[in-house]
Amino acid sequence: MNLLKKLASAAAVTLLLVLAGLDAWGYLTLGHLEPGSDQPHDRNANTVTMVFGATGSVGDGLLKAAMEDPEVEKIYVVSRRSSPRIEAGVASGKVELVLQPDFTNYGNLAPILGEVNTVLWGLGTSSLQVDDATYTRIHVDFPVAFLTAWLAARTQAPMSFHYVTGMGTDANGSAHWAREKGRAEIALAAMARGSGLRTFGYRSGFIRPASDRANPAHYLLEYLLRPGQLAISSEDLGRAMLEISARTGELANGTVVDNADSIAYARAYRETAG
């Protein structure tokens, strides 16, 4: 029993040291973008918003942020299935669910894509759950196919595409998932070049589920990672995206947004709203 206690204590100390190291790294290296205090807001930039991945823990928070934003008048949720949040949004009249059987073919969206200003893309899966080919299909082929269809329907600003790629994304990285997410960021920015569309890659750290879906373990991890700006709620991530969309003249197409940057833009969103 004493040995087990010692092992448990050693494991706890090791975990705390690892978290402290991560926090120190985050505090020293993250945060390269500063929301300008004099930037005008385009109140029409998020009028019609489209959300992907809304049944997942990240996308659910993105949807919640869009539903609570008074400047978002219409939300299209593109998904294979519904959820309590989606159903509530549909009942309110603000959300329309589009059941999407194939995320490489968006012909069914052609009648509405010309209306869309902002896309919040939280669709994705863990690299531990699928093989490399499937991971590439989901994280590269799906968004590239969508952007191809969207740009065929609309090219005039304001347009913005917000893609959650995750901390560690690197087109030259050693891990397959990191390279593919990085490749997607580059490909999407290249597709948007010369149009009114801006694309953004969000290299977020720990994304806590929305407040009504989070449990005490989620809040504990968020608390432990907060000193290094390594954690953000999914609602705040959505707010950061909407704020960046509205600042149409501030960030260029292809900008990479790290976790501390997202925290800063979520803070600016609340200041603007409040």
N, C-alpha and C positions, 0 to 999 in steps of 0.2 A: 504493500500500500504506500509506504514512504517513497519507494522508487517511482511509482506512478505519479505521486504528487510532485516529485522533483522533475519528472519528465514533462508534466503538464505545465509547471511553472517555467521551465526552460523554453517550452514551445511558445508560451504566452509572451515571454520576454523577447524571444526572437521575432515574433510577429510585430510587437510594438516597435522594435528597432527597425524592421523593414518599413513599417508605415512612417516612422520618423524620417527615415532616409528618403522615402518617396516624397514626403511633404517638403523636405528641404530642397530636393531637386525641383519640384514644381514651383516652389516659392522663388527660386533663383532663376529659373529658365522660362517659365510661362508668362504670357501677357505681352503681346507685341502690338496690339491694336488699342487705340484710345478713342472712344466716341467723342467726336467734336461737339463742343457746347453750342456752336453757332450753325450747325447743320440744319437746313430746312427739312421738313417732313412732307412727303407726298401722301396725302390722306387717301388717295386712290390706289396706292401701290399694292395693297392687300385686299382690295374689294372682293375679288373672287379668288379663293384659295383652294388648292387641291392637296389632299393628304394621302400619302401611301404608308402602309404598315401600321394602320391605326388600331389593329387588334393586338399589337405587341406592346410591351411595357414602355418603350420609347415613343412610338407613334401615338399611343394613347394620350400621353402628355402633350405631344405636339397638337393633337386634335383639341384637347381641353383648352390650351392656350388660344387657339384660333376661335373656338366657340365663345370664349370670354372677351375677345377683342371687339369693341364696338365698331371699329372701322372695317372689319371683315363682315361683308353682307351675305355672302354665299360660300358654302364649303362643299366641295365634292370629295367624298371619301371613296377611293378606289381600292377595292378589297375583294377577297374571295368569300368572305363571310362577314357577319355583323358582330356587334358587341353591345353591352349595356350602354356605353358612352355613345356609340353611333346611333343606337335606337333612340336615346334621349335627344340627340341632336336632330334626328329626323322628325321626332314628335314636335320639336320646337319650331320647325319650319326653316331652320338655318342650314341644315345638313341634307344633302342628297347622297344616298348610297348607290354607287355604281359597282355592280358585281362583275368582277374581271376574271375570266377563266384563264387568260393567256397574257402574261406580262411581257411578251415579245411582240404582241400585235395589238395596236391601239386603234384600229379602224372604228371600233364602236364608240370611241371618244371624239371622233372627228367633229360632230355637231357642237361640242361644248369647248374644245380646246382653245378656240379663238377668244373665248371670254376670260381665260385663266390668267391671272397676274402672278401668283406666287404658288410654288410647289414645295411642300415640306415632305421630304423623302426619308421616312424612318424604316423602310422595308429592308430586311436583312436577316441573316442567321449567323450562328457561331460557326467558325471553321472546324470546330470539333464535331459538328453534327452532320456534315456533308463532305463528300469527296471534293478534290480540287476543281474538277470540271463543273460540278454543280455550283460550287462557290463562285466561280467566274461567271456562270450564267446568271446567278442572282444579283451579284454586285457590280457587274460590268454590263452584261448584255441587256438586262432589264432596264436600267436607267438610260443607256444609250438608245435603245429602241424607243423609249418614251420621248426623249429629247428630239429624236428624229421626227416623230409624229407632231410634237408640239411646235417645232420650228416650221413645219410644213403648214401649220394652221395660223401661226402668228409669229411676227418678228419685231413688233413695235413695243417699246418700253411704255410703262414699267413692267418688267418681267424678271423674276428671280427664281433660281432653283437651289434649294438648300438640302445638302446630302450629308447624312451622318456617317462619316467614315471611321472615326475612332482614333484614339491616341495610339501612336506607333505606326500609323499609315506612312508608307515610304515606298515610292516607285522603285527604289533601288535596294529595298530591304532584303533581309535573308529569308523571311517567312513569306509563303505564297500569299496569304491573306493580305499582308501589308503591301506587297507589290501590286496586287490586283486592285485594292482600294485606291492606291496611289495612281495606278494607270487609269482608273475611272475618273479621278479628279482631273487629270490632264486631258483626257479625251473629251470630257464634258465641257471644259473651258474652251478647248479648241473648236468644238462644234458651235459654241455661242459667239465666238469672235466675229465681229462685223454685224451683229444683230443687236436688238435692244435687250437681249437676255444677259443677265449676270449669274454665274454659278459660284457656289461656295461649298467648300469641304469643311465639315465640323469634326475636328480631331479631339473629340471629347474624352474625358476620363470616365469615372463612375457616374452613370446617369440614374438617379433615383427615380423609381416609378412615381406617378402622380400621387398626391397626398392621400387620396381616397383608395389607393391600391397598395401603398407602401406599408411595410410591417416594421416592428422595432429594429430588426437586424439591418434593414435598409437605412434607417435613420442613424443607427450607430456607426455604420461604415461611412456615411456622409459626414458625420461629426468628426471622425478620425482623419478623414482626408481633406477636410475644409481648410486647415492651415496652409496646405500646399496648393490650394485652388484646383484640386483634382476631382472635385465632385460638383455636380449640378443637378437640380431636379429636372425632370422631363418637361414640366411646365415652363420653367425658366429658360430651358433651351429653345422651346417654341417661341417664347417672348423675345429672346435674342434674335431669332430668325426674322420675326415680324418687324423688329426695330431696324435691322440691317436692310430689309426690303424697303422700308419707308424712307431711309436715308439714301435716296437714289443717286446722290452725287458723291458719296463718301468712299465706299470700297469698290475696287475694280473687279471685273470679271476674273474668276480664278483664284480669288483670295482664300487662303487657308485660315481658319478660325480655330484657335486652340481653346482649351477649357476656360482659362482665365479670361480670354477675350469674350467668350460667351457670357461669363458672369458679368463682365463690365457692360455689355450691351443689354443684358436683362435688367441690370440696375438702371441703365439709361431709359429703358422702356417704362419702368415703374415711375421714374421721375417725370417723364413726359406725360404719363397717364394720370399722375396724381397731384 
